[in-house]
Amino acid sequence: MSKPPLIEIRDLKKTYRLGDVDVHALRGVNLSVADGEFLAIVGHSGSGKSTLFNILGGLTPATSGTIHLGGEDLLAMSDSDRTRMRRGTVGFVFQKYNLLPTLNAQDNIALAQELAGRNNMNEPWFKEILESLGLAHRLTHKPRAMSGGEQQRVAIARALINRPKILLADEPTGNLDTENSVAVLDILRKLNKQYGQTILMITHNPEAADFADRKVRMKDGHVLEPAGDIIEG
């Protein structure tokens, strides 16, 4: 018997009210993601990609529809349950890194586990992750002393510290040059292949999307499968 999807989204809708106008950001999204899959979500700005991620991460509520994450009904959760889920089930990697400039790399990573009430920094698994990310010798450096690629690797380590089931990467190479972009994408692919990490990545870059196992395209608030022609935008 095949395993149920890790993520099951059905008829997901999100409508924002701007003055007297309803803005339909998601118009009935349907998407299944398998445990251990690396999925790229591509599409132009305004297609609904970031709205979908914000809902998956428990950052904003949906208007209607259903989302099951590991069998749990996300949209039926209380605010406290969504906070718990966000701290332990989902890890985020953003385009702008979102590191605190006054903290060094180790303290930026540790902050995420403090918020979740955990202490994983000395686990063999996490030490191995730090080695894989090339950060073991950079933990005492603050963001201003690190390259963009190094800062993004710190952000990835922070996202992984609580061993999330799902890693959401929102344009993770958007602020990086080609060399650092490839390095970060190689790391994501290694995390997926070597550790079985489930990854959903938003990107407008077709070359970045090629690092994933599967690609879907978002257009006008819908998910289109297969992705079809991917056009940068």
C-alpha positions in Angstrom: 0.0 0.0 0.0 1.4 3.4 -1.0 2.0 6.0 1.7 -0.4 8.9 1.9 0.9 12.3 0.8 2.8 14.3 3.4 0.9 17.4 2.1 -2.6 17.2 0.7 -4.2 20.5 -0.5 -7.8 20.6 -1.9 -9.7 23.5 -3.3 -7.7 26.0 -1.3 -8.8 29.6 -1.7 -7.6 32.9 -0.4 -9.4 36.2 -0.9 -8.1 39.5 0.4 -10.3 42.6 0.8 -8.6 45.8 -0.4 -11.0 48.7 0.0 -14.1 47.8 -2.0 -12.3 45.2 -4.1 -11.9 41.4 -3.5 -8.5 40.1 -4.6 -8.5 36.4 -5.3 -4.9 35.3 -4.6 -5.8 31.5 -4.6 -8.7 30.3 -6.7 -9.0 26.6 -5.8 -5.5 25.1 -5.4 -5.1 21.3 -5.6 -1.7 19.8 -4.8 -0.3 16.6 -3.3 3.3 16.3 -2.2 4.9 13.0 -1.2 7.1 12.6 1.9 10.7 13.1 0.8 9.9 15.0 -2.4 11.7 18.0 -3.7 9.1 20.2 -5.5 9.7 23.4 -7.4 6.8 25.9 -7.7 7.3 28.3 -10.5 5.3 31.3 -11.8 5.2 35.0 -12.4 4.9 37.5 -9.6 1.3 37.6 -8.4 0.5 34.0 -9.4 -0.2 33.1 -5.8 3.1 31.3 -4.9 3.9 33.3 -1.7 0.3 33.3 -0.6 0.4 29.5 -0.8 3.6 29.3 1.2 2.3 31.7 3.9 -0.8 29.5 4.4 1.3 26.3 4.4 3.6 27.8 7.0 0.7 28.9 9.2 1.5 32.5 8.8 -1.9 33.5 7.3 -5.3 31.8 7.3 -7.0 30.5 4.2 -10.5 31.6 3.1 -11.7 28.0 2.4 -10.4 24.6 1.4 -8.4 21.9 3.2 -4.8 21.3 3.9 -3.5 18.2 5.6 0.2 18.2 6.8 1.3 14.8 7.9 -2.4 13.9 8.5 -3.1 17.0 10.6 -5.8 19.4 9.4 -4.0 22.7 9.3 -7.0 24.9 8.8 -8.8 23.3 11.7 -6.0 24.1 14.1 -6.2 26.7 16.9 -3.7 29.6 16.8 -1.6 27.9 19.5 -1.6 24.6 17.5 -0.5 26.5 14.3 2.3 28.1 16.3 3.4 24.7 17.5 3.3 23.3 14.0 5.2 26.3 12.6 8.0 25.8 15.1 8.4 22.1 14.7 6.9 20.8 11.5 7.8 23.5 9.0 11.1 25.3 8.4 11.5 28.5 6.4 14.2 29.8 4.1 13.7 33.2 2.7 15.3 35.2 -0.1 16.6 37.9 2.3 18.0 35.5 4.9 16.3 37.3 7.8 19.4 36.9 10.1 19.8 39.1 13.2 22.8 41.3 12.5 23.9 41.5 16.2 24.1 37.7 16.6 26.7 35.4 15.2 25.8 32.4 13.1 25.5 30.0 16.0 23.3 32.3 18.0 21.1 33.0 14.9 20.6 29.2 14.6 20.1 28.6 18.3 17.4 31.3 18.4 15.0 29.0 16.4 15.4 26.1 18.8 15.0 28.4 21.8 11.6 29.5 20.4 10.6 25.9 20.0 11.9 24.9 23.5 14.5 22.5 22.2 18.2 21.9 22.4 19.5 20.1 19.3 22.8 21.9 18.7 24.9 19.0 20.0 23.1 16.2 18.2 25.3 14.2 15.8 22.7 14.8 13.1 23.0 18.6 13.4 26.8 18.5 13.5 26.7 16.5 10.3 24.4 19.1 8.8 26.8 21.9 9.7 29.6 20.0 8.1 27.5 19.5 5.0 26.7 23.2 4.8 30.3 24.2 5.3 29.5 26.2 8.4 31.4 24.4 11.2 34.2 26.9 11.1 32.0 30.0 10.6 29.7 29.8 13.6 31.3 32.7 15.5 31.0 35.1 12.6 28.2 37.7 12.4 26.3 38.2 9.1 28.2 41.3 8.1 31.4 39.1 8.0 29.8 36.5 5.8 29.1 36.3 2.1 25.6 36.1 0.8 26.0 32.4 0.1 27.2 31.8 3.7 24.3 33.8 5.1 21.9 31.7 3.2 23.5 28.5 4.5 23.1 29.8 8.0 19.4 30.4 7.2 19.1 26.9 6.0 20.8 25.5 9.1 18.4 27.6 11.2 15.4 26.2 9.3 16.7 22.6 9.9 17.6 22.9 13.6 14.2 21.6 14.8 14.2 18.7 12.2 11.1 19.9 10.4 9.1 17.5 8.2 8.8 20.2 5.5 11.3 22.9 4.3 9.7 25.8 2.6 12.3 27.8 0.5 11.0 31.1 -0.9 13.3 32.3 -3.7 16.4 31.0 -1.8 18.8 32.1 -4.5 17.1 35.4 -5.4 19.9 37.5 -3.8 22.8 35.3 -4.8 25.2 35.3 -7.8 25.4 32.3 -10.0 28.2 30.5 -8.1 26.5 30.9 -4.7 23.1 30.0 -6.2 24.4 26.7 -7.5 26.1 26.0 -4.2 22.8 26.6 -2.3 20.8 24.5 -4.7 23.3 21.7 -4.5 22.9 21.8 -0.7 19.1 21.6 -1.0 19.3 18.7 -3.3 21.8 16.9 -1.0 19.5 17.5 2.0 16.7 15.9 -0.1 18.6 12.9 -1.4 20.8 12.1 1.6 18.5 12.9 4.4 15.1 12.6 2.8 14.1 16.1 3.6 10.8 17.2 2.0 11.4 20.5 0.2 9.0 22.9 -1.5 10.8 25.7 -3.3 9.4 28.8 -4.9 11.5 30.1 -7.8 11.1 32.1 -11.0 14.4 30.7 -12.3 14.0 27.7 -14.6 17.6 26.6 -13.9 16.9 26.6 -10.2 13.7 24.6 -10.8 15.7 21.9 -12.6 17.3 20.9 -9.3 13.9 19.7 -8.0 12.4 16.2 -8.6 9.1 17.8 -9.9 7.9 21.1 -11.1 4.5 22.7 -11.0 3.5 26.1 -12.3 1.2 28.6 -10.6 -0.9 31.0 -12.7 -3.7 33.2 -11.6 -4.1 31.5 -8.3 -4.2 27.9 -9.7 -1.6 25.1 -9.7 -1.0 23.6 -13.1 0.5 20.1 -13.5 2.6 19.4 -15.3 4.5 22.6 -15.1 4.6 23.2 -18.9 6.8 25.9 -20.3 8.5 27.8 -17.5 9.1 31.4 -18.2 11.2 33.7 -16.0 9.2 36.6 -14.6 
